[in-house]
Amino acid sequence: MRVGNTSRIHPVNYAKSKPGLNVSPELIKRRCAHVIDLGALRASVGPLWESIEEAVQSRMATVMSRRLSIADCYEKLDDTHYLIISPSAEMEDGALLAVRVACEFLKSLEDKCDVSNLRIDVVERITSDGMQSTPIHMDRLARLVEQAQVTDVIFPPHLRRARAAKPIENDSGRPARGMLRPSYRFEPIWDAHKEAITTCLCVPDEIVCANSNLQVSLNVKEVTLRERTNLEVRGILTGTQQLSKKFELGDRFILGIPVSFDTLCSSFGRSELIAVCRGLPNVYRQYLSFFLTDVPLGASAITS
């Protein structure tokens, strides 16, 4: 039911909830609990909902298992609401995770993510009846979609006009740089023991940052942690595409993927890498080799 005009109560039967489902005040304060609302999708399909509901639940469960890390938890609250708890997320990372899950789910149904059907709430507090949540405004959702580097997105007309008029701003009020458009190259690595090239390292060749008014080339050192993580995830996908082409020709090579120390040390970075690797066909995983980069002095002593 609605509480005022902005918040709602999601009844939760804690006795029947999954083990590990624990929304503490600390997690709420850090914005680690979000609710994905499929109400707009249900309204758009109308009477067809009953015939696709089982498939919807199955696909959502598949996306959750692929996207969530072992530390995360989700719960189906009712037919159209799914709670995601990400205890290790840092503030905005929880919302970004929910956006990625929701967008990937919508794309699994229609090949594109229609932002008009995107509804995500942030849990504000626990009540005797359940959890009270507040919907994230559509303008902020659009900004989160851009920050998450989601592809194949359809924005509502009013947001398309706003984005064309000026770049979307980030949370600090500064203009956002827009989506990064990287290209990749493959660097051969010589194996001295086998006296052959056995590994090809997939690295960003050129990174173009584009918004409605500007295109700027960036160095990999100039990007944020989230952008760096997205570049490395895209590197895995680009590399495995090339690997699949070699498979078709009956050839093989070890695909080298550089992963920065900062990415691996952040919960956001680890969850993204795990999610993309889980989504790869098993046959390719044995040909992946990860190279840790940008390790600061003394890091081995800290992590050992």
N, C-alpha and C positions, 0 to 999 in steps of 0.2 A: 504494500500500500504506500501511497505517497505521504510524505510529511512536509506540509507547506507546498511550495512550488518547485523546490530544488532537490530535496533529499528523499530517500525512500528507505523502507525497512525490508531487509531480506531475512525471513524466518530461517533459523538454522537449528536442526535437531542435533545438538552436539553429541548426544549419546550414540547416534548412528553414523557420525562423521568418521572420515578416514583417520587412522592413527597419524599423528603428526600435525593435524589441523589445529593450529593454535594461533589465534590472532591476539597477540598481547598488545597492551597500550604502547609499548616501545615500537613495535612493528607499525602500528597505526600512525604514530608520530613521524616515523621515517617514510611514510607513504609506501609501505611494502605490500599492501593488500589492495587488490583491484577486482572489480566484477565486470566480466564481459557480458553485455546485454544483447541478445539476438532478437529482441522484440521488433526492431525495424525490419529485419529480414523476414520474420514471421508475418508481419503485416504486408510486406511486399508480395509474398507468394499466396496469401489468402488461404482459401480452403485446401490448397495443395499441401499445406504444412503437415497435416496428419499423415500423408503418404510418404513424406520425406523425413519425418522427425527421427526415425531410427537411424537413417543414413547420416543425418546431421550429427547426432550424438556420437556415432562411430568415427566420423571424420574429425570431430573436435577432440576425441580421445587420442586419435592418432597424432594430431598436431601437437597436443599437449605433451605426449610422450617424447616427441622429437625435439621440441623446443625447450622444455623445462629441464633444469639440472637436477641432480640427485638431492640437492638441498631444498628445492622448491616443492610446492604442494598445490593441488587443485581440488576443487569440490564442485560437483553439479548441485546447485541450489534448488533449481526447478527446471521446467522444460526449456527456458530461454536464458537462464542466468548461470554463469560459471565463475566461481571464486578462484583467484590465483594469489598465492602467498609466496613471496620471494624474500626470505629472511636475510639473505646476504646482499640484497640490492642496495644501492646507494641512491637515495632520494629519487631522482627522475628515472633511474634505471628500471625501477619496478613498473612504471607507466610504459616505458619503451618495450619492455618484455610483453606486457599485455597487448600493446599495439601490434607487435610482430606476430603474436599468436593469433589475434583476431584477423589481421590482414592475410596471413597465410591460410587461415581457415576459409575466408571469403574467396580467396583466389582458387582454392581447391574445388569450389563449387562453380565458379563462373570464369575462371582464368584471369580475372581482374579483381582488384579490390575497390569497390565503390564506397567511397568515404561516407556517402549518404546513409549507408547501412551500418556504419561503425558507431557503436555506443559502448563507452567504457566509463565505469564509475570508480571513484576512489573511496575506500572505506574510511569513514570519519570516526566512528566510535562503536562500541559494543553496548547494546541495550538488553533488557530482559527478554525482548521479543526476537532478537537476532542482531544483525549488523546494519548500522545506518550508513548509507553511502550517498555521495553526491556525484552527479554526472559531470564528466569533463566537457567543457564547452567545445563546440565544433571547431572553432578557430584554433584552439590549443591542440585539438586532436590532429588537425591538418599539419600543424607545426611538428608534432611528435612523429607523424608519418614521414615527414621530410627528414627529421633527425635520424629516424630508424633506417633511412636509405631504402625504403620499400619501393619496388618497381611495379610496373603495370597497375598504376593507381588512377582512378577516375575521381576528380574533385567536383563537388557541386558547382553550378554556374557562378554563384556569388563569390565562392572562394577562388575560382579561376580568374575572375575579374580582379579580385583583391591582390592575388599573386602577380598578375600581369602589371598592376599599377605600381607595386613596390615589393621589394624582397621581404619575405616573412622574417620577423625578428625572433631572436632567441630570447631566453629567459632574462638576460641582462639588459634587454632593450636595444642591443646592437643588431645591425642587419645580419641575418644569417647568410652564410656563404653559398647555400644551395647545395644540390646534390653533386657529389664527386663523380666524375666520369673517367675512370682509369683505363689505360691499356696495359697489356702485360707482354713481357718478353721471356724467353726461355734461355737460361745460361747453362751451357754444358759443364759438368764437373768431371774431371779426369780421375779415374780410380788407378792410382799408381800400382797397387797390388795386382789388379787384373789387367793393367795396361790397356784400359778401354774407357770410353765414356759410358757410364752406367746410370748417371743421375742428371736430370734437367731441373734446374731451380727456376720456379715461376715467380718472377718479381715484377713490381709495378714499373712500367717503362715511362709513362707520362700520366700525370694526374691533372685533369682539368676540372676546375671548380666553376660551375655555371649557375647563374641566376638569370632573371629576365633582362638584365642590363649589362652583364659583365662576364667575361671568361678570363680566368687567371690560371696559369700553370703553377702547380705547387710541388715542392719537394716532400718526400715522405716524412721528413723531420718536422714539417710545418703543420701537420694535421693533428687533430685532437685524438684522444685515446679512443673514443667511439669511432671516429673516422678511420683510424689505423686498424681497429678491429674489423671494420667492414671491408677495408682493402684486403686484409688477410683472408677473410671469408670468401671474398670474390676470387682471390687467387686460387683457393682450393677448388672452387667451382670451375674456373677457367682452365685450370690444370687438368682436372678430371675429364673435361670435355675433350681436350687434346689427347688425353690418355685413351679415351674410348675410341677415338679415330684410329689410333695406333692398334688397338685391339682388333678392329675390323680388318686391318691389313695384316694381322698375324704378328705384330711387333709388340714389344714391351719396353718400358723404361721405368726407373724409379723417379717418382715425382717429388721433388724437393720443395717444401713450403716454409718460407721464413716466418717465424712467429716472434714478435718482440717480447722482451722480458716484461714490459709494462702490461701488455695484453694478457699474458699468462698469469700475472699477479692480481688482476682485477676479476671480481666475480662476474661482471658483465662480459668481459672478454672470454673467460673460460666457458661460460654457458653458451655463448655464440659459437665457439669452436666445436664444442661437444655436439650442439644441435646440428650443425652442418655435416659433421662426420657421421652422425647417426643416420642422416638422410642419404648417405652415399651407398650404392650397391656394394655388397660384401666383397665382390671380386676385385674392387679397386683399392680397398683399404690396405691390403698387404703391400701395395706399391707406393704407399705414402711414407715420406720421411720428413720429419719436422726439424728445422734448424733454428735454434734459439739465438736471437740477435739482440744487440744493444744491452748486453748484460753489464750493469754498473760494477765498478771495482768493489770487491768485498761481498758481492752478492752470494757467492758460494758459501761463505762463512755464515751469512745471515740465514740462508735457506736450509743449511745442513742440520 
